[in-house]
């Protein structure tokens, strides 16, 4: 779990009102409350609330003089004692009424992707972005728009064909080749990038190598863009030319981010355009998922859906879709499956297809989505173009199969416990009481009204829980590519949930792209949805400083589990305690773990 700050943010929600939101952190005590302060025009901060706030982590300020700048800060209250402020946000004088935070950028070429990570160690997400120029560039900015560094990807990024890209060309087709994460747990994020001969790093150093087709994974200092380490990519397929790449981060041994090589060889392992990194069995170790197979953290094949008829497809999702079934569930769609399979719903922990929909005429389904958009049915809905179904029951929600939203991206926005939708610059709300066709779904926000454009096709540069409360942000850009236009909610809510970025599966997904789009991140527990208005705290701890070491666990006493082992849960008959100094933490209802 990253050391995140409060992520305080404020937007002008009407001509008279300001909505202030902030994070509830994964390690916050259950009884934490908050006070909100406003400092007008650089003056002394004044507390706005008369009673400490214990509901949603947001506050609607209706008394501000919006003709002057206002700085908002939030102070936690624990056991009646007010703590120090956790960050601040300044709303400019006469700020427009808009659900937007704007981050200035230096002038440059078109932007496709944005990655987020705390580059400077202040507890807030900063930005790394690409420039689709020739040669390509990577740029880094602090959260306030302060420029940090630029990397020139060199002559081997000029070939930008998405099928056979140059050795250092990134972010083409369904490839990315870049990600951002704190890889050494020092509180500052690094940048991982695929490089080759001729790349110029942020400190001016040029990477030289004799073979233009041989590639390396480079780890860059997030503050300077300087090379910290590099490792040559295996050359098993060098005769075919440079390899493209999809990057993501996971804790494959439960403790450290990992890199290893996996060869598919003759294994039946259908792939697609997306990757997921999710701990599906609650043992604290992440697994790696493709549309038709799952790898264990050690690189061995856990299961394949190939023998059950799955082939290549464009979209799949893994989440806690069924609140009554142990483990996690998956939903995927197919492209021209020779057996006519269109979509399937499966047990992602065991690799067992639970139901499927087929057609006598194979076709390219292309898109699929999951999320709770009907509160009358338990669990999440799943859909592509065959109708809207309740995942756990395989029940068709609306008999008219055209009355379903476009299955593109989902996000939390308006403050209820159901999922909203992002579709080609529109934030939408499908209404189960009055279902509508794609193209007629009620609209909450039209992003083009705020001078924003998608960065590639109908897709944003990034979306996820960046700051503020548990609602999610969408990053677009200005037409001039000189500003990030970040959409954040302007609607208050009484629902209190932990920041989604402190859910391990969700945070892993924030490091992934795929098929030219930012896939909707998914928590691996049921953070929100009908019948659930609260969230359990993430069962993890903040990282230790990089210089620390972990002593070996002592021999277990009789009836006690060791670190990372199971210590309880529904149906568990093994040890119910942990060896010191570890404690038994609830990961989910069926799996408790010693950490």
Backbone torsions as a table, in degrees:
resi	resn	phi	psi	omega
1	UNK	NA	127.9	179.4
2	UNK	-70.8	153.5	171.6
3	UNK	-84.4	94.5	-180.0
4	UNK	-98.9	150.2	172.6
5	UNK	-83.4	-168.7	-177.9
6	UNK	-74.9	-18.3	178.6
7	UNK	60.7	39.7	-177.5
8	UNK	-63.1	134.2	177.8
9	UNK	-145.7	149.8	-179.5
10	UNK	-138.0	136.8	175.4
11	UNK	-131.8	149.1	176.2
12	UNK	-80.5	111.7	-173.2
13	UNK	-93.3	-13.7	175.1
14	UNK	-158.2	-177.0	179.8
15	UNK	-64.8	-20.4	-176.7
16	UNK	-119.7	-13.8	-169.1
17	UNK	-114.0	152.1	173.4
18	UNK	-127.5	129.1	173.9
19	UNK	-98.1	123.9	176.7
20	UNK	-107.9	129.4	177.7
21	UNK	-130.9	157.3	-178.8
22	UNK	-155.6	168.7	-175.6
23	UNK	-83.8	141.5	158.5
24	UNK	-95.9	118.4	-172.7
25	UNK	-86.1	156.8	-175.0
26	UNK	-61.7	-27.2	-179.2
27	UNK	-102.7	9.4	176.0
28	UNK	-66.6	139.9	176.5
29	UNK	-67.1	156.5	-176.8
30	UNK	-60.0	-32.6	-173.5
31	UNK	-93.7	13.7	-178.1
32	UNK	-65.1	140.5	175.2
33	UNK	-126.8	176.4	-174.9
34	UNK	-142.8	147.6	168.2
35	UNK	-115.9	141.6	-179.6
36	UNK	-111.3	132.9	-179.0
37	UNK	-120.0	148.3	175.4
38	UNK	-129.0	129.8	173.7
39	UNK	-111.4	115.1	-176.8
40	UNK	-90.8	127.7	175.1
41	UNK	52.3	39.7	177.4
42	UNK	79.9	9.9	-178.3
43	UNK	-81.7	-167.6	-179.2
44	UNK	-72.7	134.4	177.8
45	UNK	-62.4	137.3	-179.9
46	UNK	-121.0	131.0	178.8
47	UNK	-70.7	135.0	-175.4
48	UNK	-96.2	-31.6	-176.0
49	UNK	-97.2	141.7	-179.5
50	UNK	-83.6	-28.9	179.1
51	UNK	-124.6	138.2	-179.1
52	UNK	-55.1	139.0	-172.7
53	UNK	-85.2	126.7	-177.9
54	UNK	-123.8	1.2	178.1
55	UNK	-95.9	-132.4	-178.8
56	UNK	-61.2	150.9	-179.5
57	UNK	-86.5	64.5	175.9
58	UNK	-156.1	159.1	-177.4
59	UNK	-146.8	133.3	178.6
60	UNK	-98.1	110.4	-179.7
61	UNK	-91.0	116.0	-177.4
62	UNK	-111.1	11.3	-174.7
63	UNK	-122.1	5.5	-175.7
64	UNK	-75.2	146.3	168.5
65	UNK	-85.3	103.4	-171.9
66	UNK	-82.9	0.8	173.7
67	UNK	-81.3	-6.5	176.7
68	UNK	-125.8	163.1	-179.6
69	UNK	-72.9	145.1	-179.4
70	UNK	-131.2	127.3	179.6
71	UNK	-106.6	123.5	-177.6
72	UNK	-106.5	137.9	174.1
73	UNK	-136.1	158.8	-176.8
74	UNK	-128.2	132.3	179.9
75	UNK	-118.9	121.5	177.0
76	UNK	-66.4	151.1	174.5
77	UNK	-124.8	117.1	-177.7
78	UNK	-121.2	121.6	-178.7
79	UNK	53.1	39.4	176.2
80	UNK	83.4	-3.7	-177.7
81	UNK	-107.3	125.1	179.3
82	UNK	-75.4	134.0	-179.9
83	UNK	-98.4	178.2	178.7
84	UNK	-67.2	153.9	178.2
85	UNK	-64.4	142.5	-179.8
86	UNK	-108.8	70.2	179.0
87	UNK	89.7	167.8	-177.5
88	UNK	-149.2	162.5	177.6
89	UNK	-140.6	133.8	180.0
90	UNK	-106.7	123.5	174.0
91	UNK	-93.8	123.0	-174.8
92	UNK	-65.0	155.6	175.2
93	UNK	-61.1	138.2	179.0
94	UNK	56.1	33.7	177.9
95	UNK	-60.7	139.6	178.8
96	UNK	-61.0	155.5	172.5
97	UNK	-79.4	105.5	-175.7
98	UNK	-164.7	146.7	177.7
99	UNK	-85.1	56.5	-166.6
100	UNK	-139.8	140.7	164.6
101	UNK	-115.7	128.7	-176.5
102	UNK	-107.7	131.4	-179.8
103	UNK	-118.2	114.7	-178.1
104	UNK	-69.9	147.0	178.1
105	UNK	-128.5	159.6	169.5
106	UNK	-70.0	153.7	178.6
107	UNK	-62.9	145.5	-178.9
108	UNK	-179.6	-171.9	-176.7
109	UNK	-77.4	-177.0	-176.6
110	UNK	-61.6	145.1	-179.7
111	UNK	-108.6	138.2	175.8
112	UNK	-111.4	-53.0	-175.2
113	UNK	-120.9	150.4	168.1
114	UNK	-125.9	133.6	172.6
115	UNK	-111.6	152.2	-178.0
116	UNK	-123.4	147.3	176.7
117	UNK	-177.7	157.6	-179.4
118	UNK	-83.8	89.1	-174.6
119	UNK	-72.3	-32.8	-172.8
120	UNK	-105.4	-1.0	174.8
121	UNK	80.8	18.0	-179.7
122	UNK	-91.9	3.0	177.4
123	UNK	89.8	2.5	179.5
124	UNK	-121.7	152.0	-177.1
125	UNK	-74.2	129.1	171.8
126	UNK	-101.8	-176.6	-169.4
127	UNK	-129.0	136.0	168.0
128	UNK	-120.1	131.6	-176.7
129	UNK	-136.8	157.9	177.2
130	UNK	-99.0	159.1	169.4
131	UNK	-122.9	120.5	-177.0
132	UNK	-82.6	60.9	178.1
133	UNK	-103.7	-174.6	177.9
134	UNK	-134.2	104.9	2.4
135	UNK	-72.4	165.7	179.3
136	UNK	-72.8	158.4	178.3
137	UNK	-129.1	153.1	165.1
138	UNK	-118.4	137.2	179.2
139	UNK	-130.6	149.3	179.3
140	UNK	-125.5	139.7	-179.9
141	UNK	-136.8	144.6	170.2
142	UNK	-68.9	169.4	-176.2
143	UNK	-61.1	-23.8	179.5
144	UNK	-93.2	3.7	179.5
145	UNK	96.8	-0.1	176.8
146	UNK	-63.8	125.2	-178.9
147	UNK	-71.7	135.8	179.7
148	UNK	-107.8	-54.4	-175.6
149	UNK	-166.0	168.2	178.1
150	UNK	-138.4	136.2	174.7
151	UNK	-114.0	128.7	174.9
152	UNK	-93.9	120.0	-174.3
153	UNK	-77.0	-3.5	166.7
154	UNK	83.4	-179.3	-175.1
155	UNK	-63.3	-23.6	179.3
156	UNK	-81.9	6.2	172.3
157	UNK	-104.7	1.6	-179.0
158	UNK	-71.8	-36.1	176.9
159	UNK	-76.0	105.1	-172.3
160	UNK	-116.0	33.9	172.0
161	UNK	-73.3	129.5	-173.5
162	UNK	-73.9	-12.3	176.4
163	UNK	-90.1	-42.4	-179.1
164	UNK	-130.8	70.8	-177.2
165	UNK	-72.7	160.8	174.4
166	UNK	-62.9	165.2	-171.3
167	UNK	-64.1	-24.3	177.8
168	UNK	-120.5	15.5	177.1
169	UNK	-83.7	127.7	-176.6
170	UNK	-122.3	165.7	171.4
171	UNK	64.1	48.8	178.6
172	UNK	-125.6	138.4	-178.7
173	UNK	57.0	-131.0	178.4
174	UNK	-95.2	14.9	178.8
175	UNK	-97.2	153.1	170.1
176	UNK	-125.4	-67.3	179.8
177	UNK	85.5	13.1	178.7
178	UNK	-143.0	145.0	165.5
179	UNK	-156.7	166.3	-175.0
180	UNK	-132.3	129.9	179.1
181	UNK	-169.0	156.9	174.4
182	UNK	-80.4	94.2	-172.3
183	UNK	-81.9	-21.1	-178.8
184	UNK	-113.3	9.2	175.3
185	UNK	57.6	36.0	176.3
186	UNK	-96.6	6.6	179.7
187	UNK	90.1	0.0	178.0
188	UNK	-130.1	137.0	-176.3
189	UNK	-80.2	145.9	171.2
190	UNK	-104.0	168.0	177.0
191	UNK	-115.5	123.1	174.1
192	UNK	-99.5	131.0	-176.4
193	UNK	-147.4	144.1	175.1
194	UNK	-81.5	126.8	-176.0
195	UNK	-129.4	170.3	175.0
196	UNK	-153.9	-175.3	-178.1
197	UNK	-52.9	134.4	173.0
198	UNK	96.9	0.9	177.9
199	UNK	-73.9	135.1	176.4
200	UNK	-108.0	119.7	-175.7
201	UNK	-79.7	174.7	-175.4
202	UNK	-64.0	-22.3	178.1
203	UNK	-94.5	8.0	178.3
204	UNK	93.0	-10.0	179.6
205	UNK	-69.4	139.7	179.0
206	UNK	-105.2	132.5	178.2
207	UNK	-86.3	122.4	-177.7
208	UNK	-117.3	135.6	177.4
209	UNK	-151.7	145.3	-171.3
210	UNK	-73.5	-24.5	-175.9
211	UNK	-112.0	115.2	-177.1
212	UNK	-67.0	-19.9	-178.4
213	UNK	-89.3	-17.0	178.7
214	UNK	-79.5	138.9	-171.2
215	UNK	-124.4	161.5	-177.5
216	UNK	-137.8	149.9	166.2
217	UNK	-93.9	123.2	-178.8
218	UNK	-111.1	141.5	173.1
219	UNK	-109.3	120.2	-176.9
220	UNK	-105.1	145.1	172.2
221	UNK	-65.4	125.0	-175.8
222	UNK	-66.5	-22.2	-178.7
223	UNK	-85.6	-29.6	-172.1
224	UNK	-122.1	-17.8	-173.9
225	UNK	75.5	9.5	178.3
226	UNK	-77.7	151.6	178.6
227	UNK	-72.8	125.6	174.7
228	UNK	-100.2	-37.3	-179.1
229	UNK	-160.8	156.9	175.0
230	UNK	-147.3	154.0	178.7
231	UNK	-141.6	133.0	-178.4
232	UNK	-69.1	133.5	176.9
233	UNK	-73.0	135.0	179.4
234	UNK	-51.5	143.9	-173.3
235	UNK	-104.0	29.0	-178.3
236	UNK	-55.3	-33.5	-174.6
237	UNK	-118.3	26.4	-175.6
238	UNK	-60.1	-29.3	-179.1
239	UNK	-64.1	-20.9	177.5
240	UNK	-86.0	-5.0	-178.2
241	UNK	102.7	-172.8	-177.8
242	UNK	-61.6	150.9	177.3
243	UNK	-95.1	139.2	166.7
244	UNK	-83.2	174.5	-172.6
245	UNK	-154.3	149.1	165.7
246	UNK	-119.0	127.7	-176.6
247	UNK	-106.9	146.6	172.6
248	UNK	-162.1	167.0	-175.9
249	UNK	-123.7	136.5	174.7
250	UNK	-151.0	161.6	178.1
251	UNK	-101.0	88.2	-170.3
252	UNK	-76.7	-21.2	173.7
253	UNK	-107.8	9.5	178.9
254	UNK	87.5	-8.6	-175.4
255	UNK	-131.2	-39.7	-172.0
256	UNK	-122.9	142.0	168.4
257	UNK	-59.2	145.7	-168.5
258	UNK	-134.4	154.4	170.8
259	UNK	-132.4	132.9	169.9
260	UNK	-154.2	170.9	-179.1
261	UNK	-105.1	135.0	173.8
262	UNK	-124.1	130.9	175.4
263	UNK	-106.4	125.2	178.7
264	UNK	-71.7	-38.6	-177.4
265	UNK	49.7	-124.1	-176.4
266	UNK	-101.3	15.6	178.4
267	UNK	-71.0	141.5	178.4
268	UNK	-79.3	94.0	-173.3
269	UNK	-139.6	83.6	-177.9
270	UNK	-64.0	134.2	-179.5
271	UNK	-112.6	178.1	-179.1
272	UNK	-149.5	-145.7	-176.5
273	UNK	-109.2	4.4	-178.1
274	UNK	-132.1	156.3	171.7
275	UNK	-129.4	143.9	173.6
276	UNK	-123.6	144.3	176.0
277	UNK	-125.4	102.9	-171.0
278	UNK	-142.7	137.6	171.3
279	UNK	-79.2	104.7	-172.7
280	UNK	-91.8	-12.2	-178.7
281	UNK	-119.1	8.4	173.5
282	UNK	69.4	24.6	-179.8
283	UNK	-96.0	6.8	179.4
284	UNK	85.0	0.2	180.0
285	UNK	-116.4	129.6	-178.6
286	UNK	-76.0	145.6	169.5
287	UNK	-108.4	159.6	-179.6
288	UNK	-110.6	130.3	-171.2
289	UNK	-123.0	133.6	166.1
290	UNK	-113.5	177.6	-172.7
291	UNK	-63.3	-25.7	-176.4
292	UNK	-126.1	10.0	178.2
293	UNK	-161.9	164.6	178.6
294	UNK	-134.6	136.2	176.5
295	UNK	-105.5	139.3	170.6
296	UNK	-68.6	168.0	-179.2
297	UNK	-63.6	-18.9	178.7
298	UNK	-93.8	6.2	177.1
299	UNK	90.2	2.2	176.7
300	UNK	-87.0	153.4	-179.3
301	UNK	-73.2	121.3	178.7
302	UNK	-82.5	-48.0	174.0
303	UNK	-162.5	162.4	173.6
304	UNK	-128.5	141.5	173.9
305	UNK	-91.6	-1.0	179.2
306	UNK	-56.2	-47.6	179.5
307	UNK	-62.5	-15.9	178.3
308	UNK	-97.5	12.0	171.7
309	UNK	101.5	2.9	-178.5
310	UNK	-83.4	135.9	173.1
311	UNK	-125.2	-155.8	-178.7
312	UNK	-63.5	144.5	175.0
313	UNK	-155.2	167.5	-172.9
314	UNK	-91.4	-27.1	-173.7
315	UNK	-142.3	142.9	167.8
316	UNK	-154.0	158.6	-177.1
317	UNK	-138.3	148.1	173.5
318	UNK	-128.6	129.4	-178.5
319	UNK	-163.8	176.9	172.1
320	UNK	-85.9	83.1	-175.2
321	UNK	-85.2	-26.3	-177.3
322	UNK	-118.7	108.8	-177.4
323	UNK	-70.0	-12.4	-177.0
324	UNK	-102.1	-6.2	-175.9
325	UNK	-109.0	137.2	178.4
326	UNK	-62.9	147.5	175.6
327	UNK	80.4	-166.7	-179.5
328	UNK	-108.9	160.6	-178.8
329	UNK	-121.1	159.3	179.2
330	UNK	-130.2	155.9	176.0
331	UNK	-141.2	130.3	-178.9
332	UNK	-139.1	160.1	177.5
333	UNK	-121.9	163.5	-171.5
334	UNK	-121.4	154.3	176.6
335	UNK	-116.6	109.5	175.5
336	UNK	52.8	46.0	177.4
337	UNK	-64.1	124.9	-175.0
338	UNK	-63.2	-19.5	178.3
339	UNK	-95.3	6.2	176.3
340	UNK	84.0	5.4	179.2
341	UNK	-65.1	128.7	-179.7
342	UNK	-102.8	-47.2	-176.1
343	UNK	-154.2	156.6	-176.0
344	UNK	-151.7	151.0	-179.3
345	UNK	-123.5	130.5	-170.1
346	UNK	-143.0	161.0	172.6
347	UNK	-79.4	107.6	-174.6
348	UNK	-75.0	-17.8	177.5
349	UNK	-78.2	-40.3	-175.7
350	UNK	-101.2	-16.2	-177.3
351	UNK	75.5	36.8	-177.7
352	UNK	-116.5	122.4	176.5
353	UNK	-71.9	127.6	-176.5
354	UNK	-95.3	-36.7	170.8
355	UNK	-155.8	160.1	-179.7
356	UNK	-147.3	155.6	174.8
357	UNK	-120.5	131.7	-176.3
358	UNK	-129.3	168.9	178.6
359	UNK	-140.1	153.3	176.4
360	UNK	-72.7	-14.1	179.5
361	UNK	-117.6	107.8	178.6
362	UNK	-59.4	148.1	179.3
363	UNK	-155.2	167.4	177.7
364	UNK	-91.8	103.3	-176.9
365	UNK	-68.0	-45.6	167.8
366	UNK	86.4	-45.0	-176.9
367	UNK	-139.7	150.6	175.5
368	UNK	-160.1	150.6	-176.0
369	UNK	-147.0	155.8	174.8
370	UNK	-131.7	151.2	175.9
371	UNK	165.0	157.1	179.0
372	UNK	-85.7	104.0	178.9
373	UNK	-120.4	1.3	176.3
374	UNK	-130.5	106.5	-175.7
375	UNK	-73.4	-7.0	-178.5
376	UNK	-84.0	-8.7	-179.7
377	UNK	-119.3	136.9	179.5
378	UNK	-69.2	139.0	177.3
379	UNK	85.6	-168.3	-174.4
380	UNK	-94.0	153.4	170.3
381	UNK	-89.7	153.4	177.6
382	UNK	-134.4	143.5	-179.9
383	UNK	-163.8	152.8	169.2
384	UNK	-129.8	-103.7	179.8
385	UNK	-127.2	16.9	179.6
386	UNK	-107.4	9.6	-176.8
387	UNK	116.0	163.4	-179.2
388	UNK	-94.7	121.6	-176.1
389	UNK	-120.0	148.3	165.6
390	UNK	-78.5	124.0	-174.1
391	UNK	-60.4	-52.9	-176.1
392	UNK	-60.7	-33.9	-173.6
393	UNK	-104.3	-11.7	-173.8
394	UNK	59.9	29.4	-179.5
395	UNK	-90.7	129.4	176.0
396	UNK	-69.6	122.5	-174.2
397	UNK	-73.1	-44.1	-179.8
398	UNK	-126.8	129.4	-175.4
399	UNK	-62.8	-33.1	175.4
400	UNK	-80.0	105.7	-172.6
401	UNK	-69.1	-8.7	177.1
402	UNK	-83.7	-11.8	-177.4
403	UNK	-87.4	66.8	-179.8
404	UNK	-143.8	148.0	178.4
405	UNK	-72.9	162.2	176.7
406	UNK	-65.1	131.4	-173.4
407	UNK	-86.4	71.2	-174.8
408	UNK	-106.4	-81.5	-179.0
409	UNK	-131.8	147.4	175.8
410	UNK	-116.1	153.8	175.9
411	UNK	-159.9	161.9	173.6
412	UNK	-97.0	128.7	-173.6
413	UNK	-138.8	-51.4	-164.9
414	UNK	-89.1	-6.4	173.1
415	UNK	101.7	-4.7	171.3
416	UNK	-89.4	-174.3	-173.8
417	UNK	-95.5	9.8	177.8
418	UNK	-102.6	161.4	-177.3
419	UNK	-87.5	139.7	170.5
420	UNK	-97.5	-178.6	-171.0
421	UNK	-131.9	145.3	171.3
422	UNK	-117.0	125.8	-176.2
423	UNK	-145.1	103.2	172.0
424	UNK	52.9	53.7	176.0
425	UNK	86.0	5.0	-179.6
426	UNK	-120.5	134.1	168.2
427	UNK	-98.8	122.4	-169.4
428	UNK	-125.0	162.0	179.7
429	UNK	-133.5	104.8	176.7
430	UNK	-73.8	134.4	-175.5
431	UNK	-107.7	113.0	-178.0
432	UNK	-66.9	-21.8	179.3
433	UNK	-80.9	-22.1	178.6
434	UNK	-141.3	71.7	-173.1
435	UNK	-62.8	145.0	-177.3
436	UNK	-134.3	160.8	179.7
437	UNK	-76.7	158.7	171.9
438	UNK	-57.2	134.0	-175.2
439	UNK	98.4	-16.7	178.6
440	UNK	-123.5	11.7	179.9
441	UNK	-69.0	134.1	-179.9
442	UNK	-52.5	136.2	-172.1
443	UNK	-104.5	133.4	176.0
444	UNK	-95.8	-39.0	-177.9
445	UNK	-143.7	136.0	168.3
446	UNK	-110.6	108.6	-169.0
447	UNK	-65.7	-27.3	-178.2
448	UNK	-67.6	-17.3	176.5
449	UNK	-69.4	-10.2	-177.3
450	UNK	-118.0	25.0	175.6
451	UNK	68.2	37.5	-176.9
452	UNK	-121.4	148.5	176.4
453	UNK	-130.7	150.2	169.9
454	UNK	-63.4	156.6	-176.8
455	UNK	-96.5	-19.8	179.0
456	UNK	-160.6	108.3	-177.0
457	UNK	62.7	-135.6	-179.5
458	UNK	-88.1	15.4	-166.7
459	UNK	-108.3	148.1	172.1
460	UNK	-79.6	169.2	175.7
461	UNK	-73.5	-28.0	179.5
462	UNK	-167.9	149.8	163.3
463	UNK	-148.5	143.5	-176.6
464	UNK	166.6	-178.0	-176.6
465	UNK	-84.9	93.4	-175.0
466	UNK	-88.4	-42.7	-177.2
467	UNK	-159.6	-178.1	-177.1
468	UNK	68.1	-160.0	-178.4
469	UNK	-77.2	-159.3	-170.3
470	UNK	-74.0	-8.3	175.6
471	UNK	-68.2	160.2	-169.6
472	UNK	-105.9	154.6	179.9
473	UNK	-106.3	156.2	175.8
474	UNK	-126.2	124.4	179.7
475	UNK	-99.9	118.7	169.7
476	UNK	-116.7	-174.9	180.0
477	UNK	-131.7	163.9	173.0
478	UNK	-75.4	157.2	178.7
479	UNK	-58.6	-26.1	-180.0
480	UNK	-86.9	-2.2	-178.6
481	UNK	58.5	31.5	178.2
482	UNK	-115.9	17.2	-178.0
483	UNK	-161.6	134.4	166.3
484	UNK	-84.2	129.7	178.0
485	UNK	-109.4	102.9	-172.5
486	UNK	-102.6	116.5	179.3
487	UNK	-86.9	128.1	179.7
488	UNK	-137.1	150.4	-170.3
489	UNK	-60.6	146.8	174.1
490	UNK	-118.1	23.2	-175.0
491	UNK	-119.6	127.2	178.7
492	UNK	-71.8	159.0	176.2
493	UNK	-151.6	149.5	174.3
494	UNK	-92.3	-4.0	-178.2
495	UNK	-79.7	128.4	-178.9
496	UNK	-109.8	119.7	177.2
497	UNK	-134.0	150.5	174.4
498	UNK	-65.8	149.7	176.2
499	UNK	-53.5	132.8	-178.7
500	UNK	-63.8	-25.5	-179.5
501	UNK	-68.5	-10.6	175.0
502	UNK	-98.4	9.3	168.4
503	UNK	-92.4	125.1	-172.6
504	UNK	-57.6	-45.2	-178.4
505	UNK	-65.5	-39.4	179.1
506	UNK	-64.6	-44.8	-178.8
507	UNK	-64.7	-38.0	174.6
508	UNK	-57.9	-44.1	-177.5
509	UNK	-64.6	-26.0	177.8
510	UNK	-67.7	-15.6	178.3
511	UNK	-91.7	-4.2	-173.1
512	UNK	-107.4	147.0	168.6
513	UNK	-117.9	-136.9	174.6
514	UNK	132.8	128.7	176.6
515	UNK	53.4	41.9	174.5
516	UNK	69.2	22.9	-178.6
517	UNK	-152.7	159.7	173.3
518	UNK	-88.6	112.9	-179.2
519	UNK	-69.6	147.8	177.2
520	UNK	-65.5	120.5	176.6
521	UNK	-65.1	154.8	-179.2
522	UNK	-137.3	128.5	170.6
523	UNK	-66.1	155.9	176.9
524	UNK	-94.9	8.3	168.0
525	UNK	-128.0	167.2	-174.0
526	UNK	-85.0	82.8	-176.3
527	UNK	-65.3	-41.1	-177.7
528	UNK	-146.2	158.1	-179.6
529	UNK	150.2	166.4	-176.5
530	UNK	-59.1	133.4	-178.7
531	UNK	86.3	2.8	-178.6
532	UNK	-141.2	103.8	-179.1
533	UNK	-107.7	4.9	176.1
534	UNK	-132.5	163.8	-180.0
535	UNK	-125.8	139.5	172.6
536	UNK	-70.6	151.1	177.4
537	UNK	-67.2	146.2	175.7
538	UNK	-59.4	137.0	-177.7
539	UNK	-87.8	70.5	-179.1
540	UNK	-154.7	168.0	179.1
541	UNK	-120.7	160.7	177.1
542	UNK	-67.7	149.7	-177.0
543	UNK	-67.8	146.6	173.4
544	UNK	-75.2	156.7	175.2
545	UNK	-56.3	153.7	-172.8
546	UNK	-61.3	-27.2	-174.2
547	UNK	-81.2	-8.1	-176.1
548	UNK	-80.4	159.3	173.9
549	UNK	-124.0	158.8	-179.6
550	UNK	-110.0	124.0	179.4
551	UNK	-72.7	152.8	177.5
552	UNK	-63.9	145.1	179.3
553	UNK	-66.1	140.3	177.1
554	UNK	-69.3	161.1	177.8
555	UNK	-56.9	137.8	-177.2
556	UNK	-70.1	140.1	171.0
557	UNK	-74.3	162.7	-179.1
558	UNK	-56.9	130.9	176.9
559	UNK	77.9	14.9	179.8
560	UNK	-121.7	142.9	179.7
561	UNK	-93.4	152.9	178.2
562	UNK	-87.3	174.9	178.3
563	UNK	-54.8	136.3	179.2
564	UNK	75.5	-4.2	179.2
565	UNK	-88.0	162.3	-179.3
566	UNK	-74.0	141.5	-179.1
567	UNK	-134.3	11.9	178.8
568	UNK	166.8	-177.3	-179.3
569	UNK	125.5	162.1	-178.8
570	UNK	-55.3	123.2	178.7
571	UNK	82.8	-2.0	-177.9
572	UNK	-75.9	128.9	-178.8
573	UNK	-115.5	3.8	-179.5
574	UNK	-86.6	-158.8	-177.6
575	UNK	-56.8	140.5	-178.8
576	UNK	-108.1	2.9	178.7
577	UNK	-130.8	175.2	-177.8
578	UNK	-124.7	149.4	173.2
579	UNK	-67.7	146.0	177.6
580	UNK	-65.4	144.3	7.1
581	UNK	-96.5	17.8	-172.7
582	UNK	-83.6	153.3	-179.8
583	UNK	-125.1	156.2	-177.3
584	UNK	-85.0	116.4	-177.2
585	UNK	-112.8	143.4	-179.3
586	UNK	-81.8	110.8	173.6
587	UNK	-83.4	-45.7	174.0
588	UNK	-159.9	-177.8	-171.4
589	UNK	-65.6	-25.2	-177.1
590	UNK	-106.0	-2.9	-177.5
591	UNK	-142.4	115.1	171.4
592	UNK	-111.2	144.6	-169.3
593	UNK	-136.1	144.0	176.9
594	UNK	-80.4	117.2	176.9
595	UNK	-139.0	NA	NA
